[in-house]
Amino acid sequence: MEKKCIVSERPYVQELLPLGCRSVFSRKKQNVLKSFLRRYQKGMDLVLAATAITLMFLTGIWAFFIELAEFAVHP
């Protein structure tokens, strides 16, 4: 049986495995943090935007109550 290999820019030859399986000796490290960020990027952006909008809204309410209290103290 003839071996099939992938020719790429990498300095090593990677054997072509059936059904797209990865070689046990793959030199590419899996970075868990990058994988997590890539998978949940849209959700994290949505949560961050909602948090920022909520904090701005609460800050506005707090400033309104401060102004209202100052107005009540100094008629």
DSSP file (Angstrom, degrees, kcal/mol; ACC not computed):
  #  RESIDUE AA STRUCTURE BP1 BP2  ACC     N-H-->O    O-->H-N    N-H-->O    O-->H-N    TCO  KAPPA ALPHA  PHI   PSI    X-CA   Y-CA   Z-CA
    1    1 A M              0   0    0      0, 0.0     2,-0.3     0, 0.0     0, 0.0   0.000 360.0 360.0 360.0 138.4    0.0    0.0    0.0
    2    2 A E        -     0   0    0      1,-0.0     2,-0.3     0, 0.0     0, 0.0  -0.653 360.0-127.7 -87.9 136.5    1.3    3.4   -0.9
    3    3 A K        -     0   0    0     -2,-0.3     2,-0.4    12,-0.0    -1,-0.0  -0.647  18.0-149.8 -82.4 136.4    1.7    6.1    1.8
    4    4 A K        -     0   0    0     -2,-0.3    12,-2.3    12,-0.3     2,-0.3  -0.899  16.6-172.2-105.8 137.0    0.0    9.4    1.0
    5    5 A C  E     -A   15   0A   0     -2,-0.4     2,-0.5    10,-0.2    10,-0.2  -0.924  22.5-125.7-129.0 153.1    1.6   12.6    2.5
    6    6 A I  E     -A   14   0A   0      8,-2.4     8,-0.9    -2,-0.3     2,-0.6  -0.850  20.0-150.7 -96.3 128.2    0.6   16.2    2.7
    7    7 A V        +     0   0    0     -2,-0.5     2,-0.2     6,-0.1     6,-0.1  -0.885  34.2 146.3 -99.8 124.2    3.2   18.7    1.4
    8    8 A S        -     0   0    0     -2,-0.6    -2,-0.0     2,-0.3     0, 0.0  -0.778  63.1 -87.3-143.0-174.3    3.0   22.0    3.1
    9    9 A E  S    S+     0   0    0     -2,-0.2    -2,-0.0     2,-0.0     0, 0.0   0.587  91.2 106.3 -77.3  -9.6    5.1   24.9    4.3
   10   10 A R  S    S-     0   0    0      2,-0.1    -2,-0.3     1,-0.1     4,-0.1  -0.331  80.5-121.6 -70.3 153.3    5.9   23.2    7.6
   11   11 A P  S    S+     0   0    0      0, 0.0     2,-0.3     0, 0.0    -1,-0.1   0.464  91.2  59.9 -77.5   1.9    9.3   21.7    8.1
   12   12 A Y  S    S-     0   0    0      2,-0.0     2,-0.5     0, 0.0    -4,-0.3  -0.857  83.0-116.4-125.9 163.0    7.9   18.2    8.6
   13   13 A V        -     0   0    0     -2,-0.3     2,-0.5    -6,-0.1    -6,-0.1  -0.852  24.5-154.8-100.2 129.5    5.8   15.8    6.6
   14   14 A Q  E     -A    6   0A   0     -8,-0.9    -8,-2.4    -2,-0.5     2,-0.2  -0.907  16.9-126.3-107.6 128.8    2.4   14.9    7.9
   15   15 A E  E     -A    5   0A   0     -2,-0.5     2,-0.6   -10,-0.2   -10,-0.2  -0.462  22.8-119.2 -73.1 143.0    0.9   11.6    6.9
   16   16 A L        -     0   0    0    -12,-2.3   -12,-0.3    -2,-0.2    -1,-0.1  -0.735  31.7-159.4 -84.1 119.5   -2.6   11.7    5.4
   17   17 A L    >   -     0   0    0     -2,-0.6     3,-1.0     4,-0.4     6,-0.1  -0.736  22.2-102.4-101.6 149.1   -5.0    9.7    7.6
   18   18 A P  G >  S+     0   0    0      0, 0.0     3,-1.5     0, 0.0    -1,-0.1  -0.327  99.9  16.0 -68.3 152.1   -8.3    8.3    6.5
   19   19 A L  G 3  S-     0   0    0      1,-0.3    -2,-0.0     2,-0.0     0, 0.0   0.672 125.8 -73.1  60.9  22.4  -11.6   10.1    7.4
   20   20 A G  G <  S+     0   0    0     -3,-1.0    -1,-0.3     1,-0.2     2,-0.1   0.701  81.2 164.2  71.8  19.6   -9.8   13.3    8.4
   21   21 A C    <   -     0   0    0     -3,-1.5    -4,-0.4     1,-0.1     2,-0.3  -0.391  36.2-120.3 -69.8 147.5   -8.4   11.8   11.6
   22   22 A R        -     0   0    0      1,-0.1     2,-0.1    -2,-0.1    -1,-0.1  -0.643  27.3-107.6 -89.1 147.2   -5.5   13.7   13.3
   23   23 A S    >   -     0   0    0     -2,-0.3     3,-1.2    -8,-0.1    -1,-0.1  -0.411  17.0-131.1 -69.6 146.7   -2.2   12.1   13.8
   24   24 A V  T 3  S+     0   0    0      1,-0.3    -1,-0.1    -2,-0.1    -2,-0.0   0.819 108.9  53.5 -65.5 -30.8   -1.2   11.2   17.3
   25   25 A F  T 3  S+     0   0    0      2,-0.0    -1,-0.3     0, 0.0     2,-0.1  -0.051  76.5 151.0 -97.5  31.3    2.1   12.9   16.8
   26   26 A S    <   -     0   0    0     -3,-1.2    -4,-0.0     1,-0.1   -12,-0.0  -0.421  38.1-152.4 -64.9 135.9    0.6   16.2   15.6
   27   27 A R        +     0   0    0     -2,-0.1     2,-0.5     2,-0.1    -1,-0.1   0.483  65.6 101.4 -91.0  -2.5    3.0   19.0   16.5
   28   28 A K        -     0   0    0      1,-0.0     2,-0.3     2,-0.0    -2,-0.1  -0.728  68.1-140.3 -85.6 124.4    0.2   21.6   16.7
   29   29 A K        -     0   0    0     -2,-0.5     2,-0.6     1,-0.0    -2,-0.1  -0.624  13.0-125.5 -84.1 141.5   -0.7   22.4   20.3
   30   30 A Q        -     0   0    0     -2,-0.3     2,-0.8     4,-0.0    -1,-0.0  -0.776  18.5-153.6 -85.8 119.9   -4.3   22.9   21.2
   31   31 A N     >  -     0   0    0     -2,-0.6     4,-2.0     1,-0.2     5,-0.2  -0.857   5.5-166.0 -96.9 110.6   -4.8   26.2   23.0
   32   32 A V  H  > S+     0   0    0     -2,-0.8     4,-2.5     1,-0.2     5,-0.2   0.883  84.6  52.4 -66.3 -40.9   -7.9   25.8   25.1
   33   33 A L  H  > S+     0   0    0      1,-0.2     4,-2.6     2,-0.2    -1,-0.2   0.924 110.7  46.6 -64.3 -44.7   -8.3   29.5   25.8
   34   34 A K  H  > S+     0   0    0      2,-0.2     4,-2.4     1,-0.2    -1,-0.2   0.890 113.0  50.4 -64.0 -38.9   -8.2   30.5   22.1
   35   35 A S  H  X S+     0   0    0     -4,-2.0     4,-2.0     2,-0.2    -2,-0.2   0.913 111.6  47.9 -65.0 -42.8  -10.6   27.7   21.3
   36   36 A F  H  X S+     0   0    0     -4,-2.5     4,-2.2     2,-0.2    -2,-0.2   0.925 113.1  47.8 -63.3 -45.6  -13.0   28.9   24.0
   37   37 A L  H  < S+     0   0    0     -4,-2.6     4,-0.4     1,-0.2    -2,-0.2   0.896 112.4  49.0 -64.2 -40.3  -12.8   32.5   22.9
   38   38 A R  H >< S+     0   0    0     -4,-2.4     3,-0.5    -5,-0.2     4,-0.2   0.884 113.4  47.1 -66.2 -38.2  -13.4   31.6   19.3
   39   39 A R  H 3< S+     0   0    0     -4,-2.0     3,-0.2     1,-0.2    -2,-0.2   0.891 123.5  29.9 -72.4 -40.3  -16.4   29.4   20.1
   40   40 A Y  T 3X S+     0   0    0     -4,-2.2     4,-2.3     1,-0.2    -1,-0.2   0.067  82.0 116.8-110.6  24.1  -18.2   31.9   22.4
   41   41 A Q  H <> S+     0   0    0     -3,-0.5     4,-2.3    -4,-0.4     5,-0.2   0.908  77.7  47.2 -60.6 -46.2  -17.1   35.2   21.0
   42   42 A K  H  > S+     0   0    0     -4,-0.2     4,-2.2    -3,-0.2    -1,-0.2   0.911 113.4  48.2 -65.4 -42.2  -20.5   36.4   20.0
   43   43 A G  H  > S+     0   0    0      2,-0.2     4,-2.3     1,-0.2    -1,-0.2   0.904 111.9  48.9 -64.4 -41.9  -22.1   35.5   23.3
   44   44 A M  H  X S+     0   0    0     -4,-2.3     4,-2.4     2,-0.2    -1,-0.2   0.884 110.4  51.5 -66.9 -37.9  -19.4   37.2   25.3
   45   45 A D  H  X S+     0   0    0     -4,-2.3     4,-2.5    -5,-0.2    -2,-0.2   0.908 110.2  49.7 -63.2 -41.6  -19.7   40.3   23.2
   46   46 A L  H  X S+     0   0    0     -4,-2.2     4,-2.5     2,-0.2    -2,-0.2   0.916 112.2  47.0 -63.5 -44.1  -23.4   40.4   23.8
   47   47 A V  H  X S+     0   0    0     -4,-2.3     4,-2.4     2,-0.2    -2,-0.2   0.902 112.5  50.1 -65.6 -40.8  -23.0   40.0   27.6
   48   48 A L  H  X S+     0   0    0     -4,-2.4     4,-2.3     2,-0.2    -2,-0.2   0.916 112.2  46.9 -64.2 -43.2  -20.3   42.7   27.6
   49   49 A A  H  X S+     0   0    0     -4,-2.5     4,-2.4     2,-0.2    -2,-0.2   0.916 112.9  49.1 -65.3 -43.2  -22.5   45.1   25.7
   50   50 A A  H  X S+     0   0    0     -4,-2.5     4,-2.4     1,-0.2    -2,-0.2   0.892 111.3  50.2 -63.8 -39.2  -25.5   44.4   27.9
   51   51 A T  H  X S+     0   0    0     -4,-2.4     4,-2.5     2,-0.2    -2,-0.2   0.916 110.8  48.9 -64.6 -43.3  -23.4   44.9   31.0
   52   52 A A  H  X S+     0   0    0     -4,-2.3     4,-2.2     2,-0.2    -2,-0.2   0.914 112.9  47.1 -63.5 -43.4  -22.1   48.2   29.8
   53   53 A I  H  X S+     0   0    0     -4,-2.4     4,-2.3     2,-0.2    -1,-0.2   0.908 112.7  49.5 -65.2 -41.8  -25.6   49.5   28.9
   54   54 A T  H  X S+     0   0    0     -4,-2.4     4,-2.6     2,-0.2     5,-0.2   0.912 110.5  50.0 -63.8 -43.0  -27.0   48.4   32.2
   55   55 A L  H  X S+     0   0    0     -4,-2.5     4,-2.3     1,-0.2    -1,-0.2   0.899 110.9  49.3 -64.1 -39.8  -24.1   50.1   34.1
   56   56 A M  H  X S+     0   0    0     -4,-2.2     4,-2.1     2,-0.2    -1,-0.2   0.911 111.5  49.7 -64.3 -41.1  -24.7   53.3   32.2
   57   57 A F  H  X S+     0   0    0     -4,-2.3     4,-2.1     2,-0.2    -2,-0.2   0.929 112.4  46.6 -62.4 -46.6  -28.4   53.1   32.9
   58   58 A L  H  X S+     0   0    0     -4,-2.6     4,-2.4     1,-0.2    -1,-0.2   0.863 110.5  53.4 -65.9 -35.7  -27.8   52.6   36.7
   59   59 A T  H  X S+     0   0    0     -4,-2.3     4,-2.5    -5,-0.2    -1,-0.2   0.897 108.3  50.7 -64.5 -39.9  -25.3   55.4   36.8
   60   60 A G  H  X S+     0   0    0     -4,-2.1     4,-2.2     2,-0.2    -2,-0.2   0.911 110.8  47.8 -63.4 -43.1  -27.9   57.7   35.2
   61   61 A I  H  X S+     0   0    0     -4,-2.1     4,-2.4     2,-0.2    -2,-0.2   0.919 112.0  50.4 -63.3 -43.3  -30.5   56.8   37.8
   62   62 A W  H  X S+     0   0    0     -4,-2.4     4,-2.1     1,-0.2    -2,-0.2   0.918 110.9  48.3 -62.0 -44.3  -27.9   57.2   40.6
   63   63 A A  H  X S+     0   0    0     -4,-2.5     4,-2.4     1,-0.2    -1,-0.2   0.888 110.0  53.2 -64.0 -38.8  -27.0   60.7   39.3
   64   64 A F  H  X S+     0   0    0     -4,-2.2     4,-2.5     1,-0.2    -2,-0.2   0.923 109.7  47.5 -61.6 -44.8  -30.7   61.6   39.0
   65   65 A F  H  X S+     0   0    0     -4,-2.4     4,-2.4     2,-0.2    -1,-0.2   0.867 110.3  52.5 -66.8 -35.3  -31.3   60.7   42.7
   66   66 A I  H  X S+     0   0    0     -4,-2.1     4,-2.3     2,-0.2    -2,-0.2   0.940 112.0  45.6 -63.0 -46.8  -28.2   62.6   43.8
   67   67 A E  H  X S+     0   0    0     -4,-2.4     4,-2.1     1,-0.2    -2,-0.2   0.895 112.6  51.1 -63.5 -39.6  -29.5   65.7   42.0
   68   68 A L  H  X S+     0   0    0     -4,-2.5     4,-1.9     2,-0.2    -1,-0.2   0.890 110.2  49.2 -64.7 -40.0  -33.0   65.2   43.4
   69   69 A A  H  X S+     0   0    0     -4,-2.4     4,-1.8     2,-0.2    -2,-0.2   0.906 111.1  49.4 -67.2 -41.1  -31.6   64.9   46.9
   70   70 A E  H  X S+     0   0    0     -4,-2.3     4,-2.0     1,-0.2    -2,-0.2   0.879 110.7  50.6 -65.4 -36.6  -29.5   68.1   46.5
   71   71 A F  H  < S+     0   0    0     -4,-2.1    -1,-0.2     1,-0.2    -2,-0.2   0.868 110.3  49.8 -67.2 -36.5  -32.6   69.9   45.2
   72   72 A A  H  < S+     0   0    0     -4,-1.9    -2,-0.2     1,-0.2    -1,-0.2   0.839 112.1  47.5 -71.5 -33.4  -34.7   68.7   48.2
   73   73 A V  H  < S+     0   0    0     -4,-1.8    -2,-0.2     1,-0.2    -1,-0.2   0.875 118.8  39.7 -75.7 -37.9  -32.0   69.8   50.7
   74   74 A H     <        0   0    0     -4,-2.0    -1,-0.2    -5,-0.2    -2,-0.1  -0.727 360.0 360.0-114.4  79.4  -31.5   73.3   49.1
   75   75 A P              0   0    0      0, 0.0    -1,-0.1     0, 0.0    -4,-0.1   0.512 360.0 360.0 -73.3 360.0  -35.0   74.6   48.1
